[in-house]
């Protein structure tokens, strides 16, 4: 994984964690579960010595996330033999072919909701490595595409599901 992509993903995840904690607190305040306003809570997070550990913990989680949140997996068939199945699996998982770069097929999510859920890191890379098809991208998307591709391969081979 490229270093600049790793850092960008870590920063995105850090911001997401901060927004999540503020939204959760805002909901608690809105439903009268907290005596402090959201502004007071954010000020407390910045100033309180006990709360100062929260940001470094979020930073550590954010730095670890790209290593665990993105993966490369393979299918036991070459891309040339299974291109139709991979394309069908991508369409079923809401991805469309966006282009090709150095022999690597690039797929992007087609719906805005999926793009937001994947924090705009919705690009899946597909390439052939010998007699295997390699897929790299966001963990949840890769697992879903691999699962769908295996179903299409079984159907093509006449196996029961």
Order of alpha helices (4+ residues) and beta strands (2+ residues): alpha-alpha-alpha-beta-alpha-beta-beta-alpha-beta-beta-alpha
